[in-house]
Amino acid sequence: MSQELGDELDGEEIFEELTYYDYDDAYGLDSIEDLLKLDFLSIGEVEVDKFHFGTLPIAFEFYNKFAKSQGFSARKDKNWKNSSDETYMQRFVCFRQGYRLEKWYTLPNRKREPKTETRTGCEAQFQVKFVGVTGRWHVTQFSNVHNHELLEGRLSRLLPGHRSMSKAEIPLMNNMRKSRISTSQVYALLASQSGYFDKLNYGPRDMYNQIAKARCDILEDVGRALNYLEEMAVKDKPLYRRASCDGWKVSKSLLVCDGLCREDYELFGDVVAFDATYNKNKYKCPFVVFIGVNHHNQTVVFAACIVTDETDETYIWVLQQFLEAMKGRAWCTKL
């Protein structure tokens, strides 16, 4: 990137870059670990201009942590790109910069009440630019003048830009929920580990949002499951797998039975029973199993299916796919 930018610079811009060449390594930040070593409360406004960063995300994290120490939060604003569509300059601003577009809140058919106004046109900003000579991002413009009141340090942690669970707390929360510990109890336990509730950078609602976000990963899991079944089908030719999708092409149901299950049905499919288990998996989806009994009075599985709802339409699809998997042989079926 530095070479491509250097090719596009004229003499004046090269001179501008050279002024950054004599920078202080002590102010270089290249990772989150470097940021954690800083005491942002002791960083003065004049000292901010001396910092330089290895990547653009680190520059934003620096400004956001500085903003937290000051009592506000930051967000990304305008960026500038070169002919190769690469960002070479980025501006970060206070979360109260700009004004709300009232046209979205004055629609005649709007039903929801407008949210509280938070934009005040604040002009505080932090702008960085990539300097080809140094290969780093340097501060080119900084203003910490706000036209609104700043929060106390103990309250700024609750601003949207600072409310988040750490990478270590998320799996800890998931493990405790797997042990049947309620979300409110998990929140209390994490608070006790941190010192008290005011030490956490999030609230119960943020935990519920994280849980909902994890459930959205089911889409990726469905894709991985289908790919795995395709690999199994190479070794097991009779393996039957079918998935149904809704109008948004999101999988609603998945039925699977391998070659052995289909053979067992031909021999012991006189009576078939199926039942659904509930809340036994992380997706909270009913898991349907078709079972029978062999000549040793042992339970055999004919097919398995996971569904996202229990409507008539869904179960009709499940039974139709089960019948197709068994080559249309409908024995005396007991539901």
C-alpha positions as CSV (number, residue, x, y, z in Angstrom):
1,M,0.0,0.0,0.0
2,S,2.8,2.4,0.9
3,Q,4.4,2.0,-2.6
4,E,1.2,2.6,-4.4
5,L,0.5,5.8,-2.4
6,G,4.1,7.0,-2.9
7,D,3.7,6.7,-6.7
8,E,0.7,9.1,-6.5
9,L,2.2,11.8,-4.3
10,D,3.5,15.1,-5.7
11,G,6.5,17.0,-4.4
12,E,4.5,19.0,-1.8
13,E,2.9,15.8,-0.4
14,I,6.3,14.0,-0.2
15,F,7.7,16.9,1.8
16,E,4.6,16.7,4.0
17,E,5.3,13.0,4.6
18,L,9.0,13.6,5.4
19,T,7.9,15.9,8.3
20,Y,6.5,12.7,9.9
21,Y,9.7,10.6,9.3
22,D,11.3,11.8,12.6
23,Y,8.6,10.3,14.9
24,D,9.0,8.9,18.4
25,D,8.9,5.1,18.7
26,A,7.6,5.4,22.2
27,Y,4.3,6.6,20.9
28,G,3.9,3.8,18.4
29,L,0.9,1.5,18.9
30,D,0.5,-1.8,16.9
31,S,-1.8,-4.0,18.9
32,I,-4.6,-4.1,21.5
33,E,-2.0,-5.1,24.1
34,D,-0.2,-1.8,23.5
35,L,-3.4,0.0,24.1
36,L,-4.0,-1.8,27.4
37,K,-0.7,-0.5,28.7
38,L,-1.8,3.1,28.3
39,D,-3.2,5.2,31.1
40,F,-5.7,7.3,29.1
41,L,-6.6,9.5,32.0
42,S,-3.0,10.8,32.0
43,I,-2.9,11.5,28.3
44,G,-3.2,15.2,27.6
45,E,-4.7,16.7,24.5
46,V,-1.3,18.0,23.2
47,E,0.2,14.5,23.6
48,V,-2.5,12.8,21.4
49,D,-0.9,14.3,18.2
50,K,2.3,12.3,18.9
51,F,0.8,8.9,18.6
52,H,1.0,6.8,15.4
53,F,-0.5,3.4,14.6
54,G,0.3,0.3,12.7
55,T,-3.2,-0.2,11.4
56,L,-6.4,1.8,11.0
57,P,-8.5,-0.4,13.4
58,I,-5.9,0.3,16.2
59,A,-6.2,4.0,15.5
60,F,-9.9,3.8,16.0
61,E,-9.6,1.7,19.2
62,F,-7.2,4.3,20.6
63,Y,-9.6,7.2,20.0
64,N,-12.5,5.2,21.3
65,K,-10.7,4.3,24.5
66,F,-9.5,8.0,24.8
67,A,-13.2,9.0,24.4
68,K,-14.2,6.6,27.2
69,S,-11.8,8.2,29.6
70,Q,-13.2,11.7,28.6
71,G,-16.9,10.8,28.9
72,F,-18.1,10.2,25.4
73,S,-17.8,7.6,22.6
74,A,-16.5,7.7,19.1
75,R,-17.7,6.5,15.8
76,K,-16.3,6.4,12.2
77,D,-17.1,9.2,9.8
78,K,-15.7,10.2,6.4
79,N,-12.8,8.4,4.8
80,W,-10.7,9.2,1.7
81,K,-9.6,6.6,-0.9
82,N,-7.0,6.5,-3.6
83,S,-7.3,5.3,-7.2
84,S,-6.8,1.7,-6.0
85,D,-9.9,2.0,-3.7
86,E,-7.7,1.9,-0.6
87,T,-8.4,4.2,2.3
88,Y,-5.5,6.5,3.0
89,M,-7.2,8.9,5.4
90,Q,-10.0,8.4,7.9
91,R,-11.9,10.7,10.3
92,F,-13.4,9.6,13.6
93,V,-15.9,11.8,15.4
94,C,-17.8,12.2,18.6
95,F,-21.0,10.1,18.7
96,R,-23.0,13.3,18.9
97,Q,-21.6,14.7,15.7
98,G,-24.1,15.8,13.0
99,Y,-27.9,16.1,13.3
100,R,-30.7,13.6,13.0
101,L,-32.6,13.4,9.7
102,E,-36.1,14.4,10.8
103,K,-37.7,13.2,7.6
104,W,-37.6,9.6,8.8
105,Y,-39.3,10.6,12.0
106,T,-42.1,12.7,10.5
107,L,-43.6,10.2,8.1
108,P,-47.4,10.2,8.2
109,N,-47.7,6.4,8.6
110,R,-45.0,6.1,11.3
111,K,-46.2,4.1,14.3
112,R,-43.2,4.1,16.6
113,E,-42.3,7.0,18.8
114,P,-39.1,8.8,17.8
115,K,-36.0,8.0,20.0
116,T,-34.5,10.7,22.2
117,E,-32.3,13.1,20.2
118,T,-28.6,12.5,20.8
119,R,-27.0,14.4,17.9
120,T,-25.9,18.0,18.8
121,G,-23.6,18.8,15.9
122,C,-20.5,18.2,18.1
123,E,-17.3,19.1,16.1
124,A,-14.8,17.0,18.2
125,Q,-12.8,14.8,15.8
126,F,-9.7,12.7,15.4
127,Q,-8.3,12.3,11.9
128,V,-5.5,10.0,10.8
129,K,-3.6,9.6,7.5
130,F,-1.4,6.8,6.1
131,V,2.1,8.1,5.6
132,G,4.0,6.2,2.9
133,V,7.5,7.1,4.2
134,T,6.9,5.7,7.6
135,G,4.3,3.1,6.6
136,R,2.1,4.1,9.6
137,W,-1.0,6.1,10.4
138,H,-0.4,9.5,11.9
139,V,-2.7,12.0,13.5
140,T,-3.3,14.9,11.2
141,Q,-6.2,16.7,13.0
142,F,-7.5,16.5,16.5
143,S,-10.1,18.5,18.4
144,N,-11.5,17.7,21.8
145,V,-13.9,20.6,22.0
146,H,-17.5,19.4,22.7
147,N,-20.8,21.4,22.7
148,H,-22.4,19.0,25.1
149,E,-21.8,17.7,28.6
150,L,-19.5,14.8,29.1
151,L,-20.3,11.9,31.3
152,E,-18.4,10.8,34.4
153,G,-15.9,8.0,33.8
154,R,-17.9,5.5,35.7
155,L,-20.9,6.2,33.5
156,S,-19.3,6.5,30.1
157,R,-18.8,2.7,30.0
158,L,-22.6,2.4,29.4
159,L,-22.5,4.4,26.2
160,P,-23.3,2.3,23.1
161,G,-19.8,2.6,21.7
162,H,-18.3,1.1,24.9
163,R,-20.9,-1.5,25.9
164,S,-19.5,-4.9,24.8
165,M,-18.5,-8.3,26.3
166,S,-14.9,-9.3,26.1
167,K,-13.8,-12.4,24.1
168,A,-13.2,-14.2,27.4
169,E,-16.6,-13.4,28.9
170,I,-18.7,-14.6,26.0
171,P,-17.6,-18.3,26.1
172,L,-17.7,-18.2,29.9
173,M,-21.4,-17.0,29.7
174,N,-22.2,-19.7,27.1
175,N,-20.7,-22.5,29.3
176,M,-22.7,-21.4,32.4
177,R,-25.9,-21.2,30.3
178,K,-25.2,-24.8,29.2
179,S,-25.2,-25.7,32.8
180,R,-28.8,-24.4,33.1
181,I,-27.8,-21.2,34.9
182,S,-30.2,-18.4,34.0
183,T,-28.9,-15.3,32.2
184,S,-29.6,-13.0,35.2
185,Q,-27.6,-15.4,37.4
186,V,-24.8,-15.4,34.9
187,Y,-24.8,-11.6,35.0
188,A,-24.6,-11.6,38.8
189,L,-21.7,-14.1,38.8
190,L,-19.7,-12.1,36.2
191,A,-20.3,-8.9,38.3
192,S,-19.1,-10.6,41.4
193,Q,-15.9,-11.7,39.6
194,S,-15.3,-8.2,38.3
195,G,-15.8,-6.5,41.7
196,Y,-19.4,-5.2,41.3
197,F,-22.0,-4.3,38.7
198,D,-20.4,-0.9,38.0
199,K,-17.2,-2.7,36.9
200,L,-18.9,-4.3,33.9
201,N,-19.0,-2.6,30.6
202,Y,-22.4,-4.0,29.7
203,G,-25.8,-4.8,31.1
204,P,-28.2,-7.7,31.0
205,R,-29.7,-6.5,27.7
206,D,-26.2,-6.7,26.1
207,M,-26.0,-10.3,27.2
208,Y,-29.4,-11.1,25.6
209,N,-28.2,-9.4,22.4
210,Q,-25.1,-11.5,22.4
211,I,-27.2,-14.7,22.9
212,A,-29.4,-13.7,20.0
213,K,-26.4,-13.0,17.8
214,A,-25.0,-16.5,18.5
215,R,-28.4,-18.0,17.5
216,C,-28.0,-16.2,14.1
217,D,-24.9,-18.4,13.5
218,I,-27.3,-21.2,12.8
219,L,-27.2,-20.2,9.2
220,E,-23.5,-20.9,9.0
221,D,-24.0,-24.1,10.9
222,V,-26.6,-25.3,8.4
223,G,-24.2,-24.7,5.6
224,R,-21.5,-26.7,7.3
225,A,-23.9,-29.5,8.1
226,L,-25.0,-29.7,4.5
227,N,-21.4,-29.8,3.3
228,Y,-20.6,-32.5,5.8
229,L,-23.6,-34.6,4.6
230,E,-22.4,-34.2,1.0
231,E,-19.0,-35.6,2.1
232,M,-20.8,-38.5,3.8
233,A,-22.8,-39.2,0.7
234,V,-19.6,-39.9,-1.2
235,K,-18.9,-42.9,1.1
236,D,-22.6,-43.8,1.8
237,K,-24.4,-43.7,-1.6
238,P,-27.9,-44.5,-0.1
239,L,-27.7,-41.6,2.4
240,Y,-30.8,-39.5,2.1
241,R,-30.7,-35.8,3.1
242,R,-33.2,-33.1,2.4
243,A,-33.6,-29.5,3.6
244,S,-36.5,-27.1,3.2
245,C,-36.2,-23.4,3.0
246,D,-38.5,-20.4,3.5
247,G,-38.9,-17.5,1.2
248,W,-35.6,-16.0,2.3
249,K,-33.7,-19.2,1.5
250,V,-33.2,-19.9,5.2
251,S,-33.3,-23.5,6.2
252,K,-36.4,-24.5,8.2
253,S,-36.1,-28.3,8.4
254,L,-33.4,-30.9,7.7
255,L,-34.1,-34.7,7.5
256,V,-31.3,-37.3,7.3
257,C,-31.2,-41.1,7.1
258,D,-28.2,-43.1,6.0
259,G,-28.1,-46.4,4.1
260,L,-28.3,-48.6,7.3
261,C,-31.4,-46.7,8.5
262,R,-33.2,-47.3,5.2
263,E,-32.3,-51.0,5.3
264,D,-33.6,-51.3,8.8
265,Y,-36.9,-49.8,7.7
266,E,-37.3,-52.4,5.0
267,L,-36.9,-55.1,7.6
268,F,-38.5,-53.6,10.7
269,G,-40.8,-50.9,9.5
270,D,-44.0,-52.6,10.6
271,V,-44.5,-50.0,13.3
272,V,-43.0,-46.6,13.2
273,A,-43.1,-44.0,16.0
274,F,-41.7,-40.5,16.2
275,D,-41.4,-38.0,18.9
276,A,-39.7,-34.6,19.3
277,T,-37.3,-33.5,22.0
278,Y,-37.3,-29.9,23.1
279,N,-34.6,-27.4,24.1
280,K,-32.0,-30.1,24.1
281,N,-29.7,-28.3,21.6
282,K,-28.2,-24.8,21.4
283,Y,-30.6,-23.8,18.6
284,K,-33.7,-24.5,20.8
285,C,-35.2,-26.4,17.9
286,P,-37.3,-29.5,18.2
287,F,-35.4,-32.7,17.2
288,V,-37.6,-35.4,15.6
289,V,-36.6,-39.0,15.6
290,F,-38.3,-41.8,13.7
291,I,-37.8,-45.1,15.5
292,G,-38.8,-48.7,15.4
293,V,-38.0,-52.1,17.1
294,N,-35.9,-54.9,15.5
295,H,-36.1,-58.7,16.1
296,H,-34.0,-58.4,19.3
297,N,-36.5,-55.9,20.8
298,Q,-33.8,-53.2,20.4
299,T,-34.7,-49.7,19.3
300,V,-33.5,-48.8,15.8
301,V,-33.5,-45.3,14.2
302,F,-35.0,-44.9,10.8
303,A,-34.5,-41.2,10.3
304,A,-33.8,-37.9,12.2
305,C,-35.0,-34.4,11.5
306,I,-34.5,-31.0,13.0
307,V,-37.3,-28.4,12.5
308,T,-37.6,-24.7,13.4
309,D,-41.3,-24.8,14.1
310,E,-44.1,-27.3,14.6
311,T,-46.8,-26.2,12.2
312,D,-48.9,-28.6,10.1
313,E,-47.0,-27.6,7.0
314,T,-43.7,-28.5,8.6
315,Y,-44.8,-31.9,9.7
316,I,-46.4,-32.7,6.4
317,W,-43.1,-31.9,4.7
318,V,-41.3,-34.1,7.2
319,L,-43.6,-37.1,6.7
320,Q,-43.4,-36.6,2.9
321,Q,-39.6,-36.6,2.9
322,F,-39.6,-39.7,5.2
323,L,-41.9,-41.5,2.8
324,E,-39.7,-40.6,-0.1
325,A,-36.6,-41.7,1.6
326,M,-38.2,-45.1,2.2
327,K,-39.0,-45.4,-1.5
328,G,-42.7,-44.8,-0.9
329,R,-43.2,-47.8,1.2
330,A,-45.8,-46.8,3.8
331,W,-46.2,-49.5,6.5
332,C,-48.6,-49.4,9.4
333,T,-47.4,-46.1,10.8
334,K,-48.3,-45.1,14.4
335,L,-47.8,-41.5,15.3
